[in-house]
Amino acid sequence: MKRSWVVVLLALFASLAVVGTVLATHTPNPTNVITLSQRGTLTREVKYNGDGIKVQTKNPVDVVTAEVTFAKATSTTNGASSGWHNHPGPVFVVIRTGTLAVWDENCVKTTYSQGQSFFEAGPDESILVKNESATIDATAYATFIVPVGAGPLTTRTSHLCGITE
């Protein structure tokens, strides 16, 4: 039974990453483009704990996938950024192309390149994601687990760390 949930979740995440619609969202730099691929409601409670992985939901949740493109910097613009934000639930991110710099609330910067991934913990963690490259756009795939009907992103008005968005 536990293995079947892993297979179901993996199949769900993979199948959701296909075709989508463009959604207008917070764009500190108008060259940051978010394309929502799919949104689906997981109606049954999930409990999985095995192979070093633990997944649990107590209520129905929506699983939302998106492709996010961060344009490169130009002579007149900074590279695209997400702006300071958080999410109503956890987010798994995989870098498809380029490199993204991620700052946490403590102003610690970590960079992630093609093929690497990172995790955002949800509402208690605010971050800024930015493409600092002047040569290549960066693209990432994100899988959000959020309460049913909730948006995947919450913007913050406060700018932390003195970073130019």
C-alpha positions in Angstrom: 0.0 0.0 0.0 2.8 2.4 0.9 4.7 1.7 -2.4 1.5 2.3 -4.4 1.1 5.9 -2.9 4.7 6.7 -3.9 3.9 5.4 -7.4 0.7 7.4 -7.5 2.4 10.6 -6.2 5.3 10.3 -8.7 2.9 9.6 -11.6 0.8 12.6 -10.5 3.8 14.9 -10.3 5.1 13.7 -13.6 1.8 13.9 -15.4 1.0 17.4 -14.1 4.2 18.9 -15.7 2.8 18.9 -19.2 0.6 21.6 -20.8 -0.5 24.9 -19.3 -1.9 28.3 -19.2 -0.2 31.6 -18.4 -1.1 33.1 -15.1 -0.4 36.7 -14.3 1.5 37.0 -10.9 3.9 39.1 -9.0 6.6 40.3 -11.3 9.1 42.6 -9.8 10.9 42.4 -13.2 8.4 41.9 -16.0 10.5 39.3 -17.6 9.7 36.7 -14.9 7.1 34.4 -16.6 5.1 31.8 -14.7 3.2 29.2 -16.6 0.9 27.0 -14.6 0.9 23.5 -16.1 -1.8 21.8 -14.1 -3.7 21.9 -10.9 -5.3 18.8 -9.3 -7.0 18.0 -6.0 -5.7 15.1 -4.0 -8.9 14.2 -2.1 -7.7 11.3 0.0 -5.5 11.5 3.1 -1.9 10.6 2.3 0.4 8.8 4.8 3.7 7.4 3.5 6.8 6.8 5.5 9.5 4.7 4.0 12.8 4.7 2.1 13.8 7.9 3.9 10.8 9.8 2.6 7.8 10.9 4.7 4.6 12.4 3.2 1.5 13.1 5.1 -1.7 15.2 4.4 -4.6 15.4 6.8 -7.1 17.1 4.5 -7.5 17.4 0.7 -4.8 19.4 -1.0 -4.1 20.8 -4.4 -1.0 19.9 -6.3 0.0 22.6 -8.7 2.9 22.4 -11.2 4.5 25.4 -12.9 7.3 26.3 -15.2 9.0 29.5 -14.2 11.3 31.4 -16.6 13.7 34.0 -15.2 15.1 36.2 -18.0 18.8 37.0 -18.1 20.1 40.5 -17.2 20.5 42.9 -20.0 22.3 46.3 -20.3 19.1 48.0 -19.1 17.6 45.5 -16.7 18.5 43.2 -13.9 18.0 39.5 -14.3 14.4 38.5 -13.5 13.5 37.8 -9.9 10.6 36.2 -8.0 10.5 39.1 -5.5 10.4 38.2 -1.8 7.7 35.6 -1.3 6.5 32.5 0.5 4.0 29.8 -0.2 1.0 28.4 1.7 2.6 24.9 1.5 5.8 23.1 0.6 7.4 23.5 -2.9 9.8 21.3 -4.7 11.9 23.1 -7.4 14.1 21.6 -10.1 16.4 23.8 -12.2 15.9 23.0 -15.9 18.3 25.6 -17.5 20.7 28.2 -16.2 21.5 29.0 -12.7 19.3 30.6 -10.0 20.5 32.4 -6.8 18.2 31.9 -3.8 18.4 34.1 -0.7 16.7 33.2 2.6 15.5 35.6 5.3 18.9 35.5 6.9 20.5 36.9 3.7 22.3 33.6 3.0 22.7 33.1 -0.8 22.7 29.6 -2.3 23.1 29.0 -6.1 21.5 26.1 -8.0 22.3 25.0 -11.5 20.7 22.8 -14.2 19.7 19.5 -12.7 19.8 20.6 -9.1 16.8 21.1 -6.9 15.7 22.8 -3.7 12.8 22.8 -1.3 10.8 25.7 0.1 9.2 24.9 3.4 6.0 27.0 3.0 4.5 29.9 4.9 7.2 30.2 7.6 10.1 30.7 5.0 10.4 33.7 2.8 12.9 33.7 -0.1 14.0 35.6 -3.1 15.0 33.8 -6.3 16.9 35.6 -9.0 18.7 35.0 -12.3 22.0 36.9 -12.1 23.3 35.7 -15.5 23.8 38.1 -18.4 24.1 35.3 -20.9 21.3 32.8 -20.4 17.7 32.7 -19.2 17.0 30.3 -16.2 14.0 28.0 -16.2 12.7 25.9 -13.2 9.9 23.5 -12.7 8.0 23.9 -9.4 5.5 21.5 -7.7 3.4 23.2 -5.0 1.3 21.4 -2.4 -1.3 23.9 -1.2 -4.7 24.0 0.6 -7.6 23.4 -1.9 -8.2 26.6 -3.9 -5.2 28.5 -2.5 -2.8 30.3 -4.8 0.7 28.9 -5.0 2.5 32.2 -4.1 2.2 34.9 -1.5 4.2 38.1 -2.1 5.9 40.1 0.6 6.1 43.8 0.6 9.2 44.1 2.7 12.5 43.8 0.9 15.1 42.0 2.9 18.9 42.0 2.7 19.2 45.1 0.5 19.1 43.0 -2.7 18.1 44.7 -5.9 15.1 42.8 -7.3 
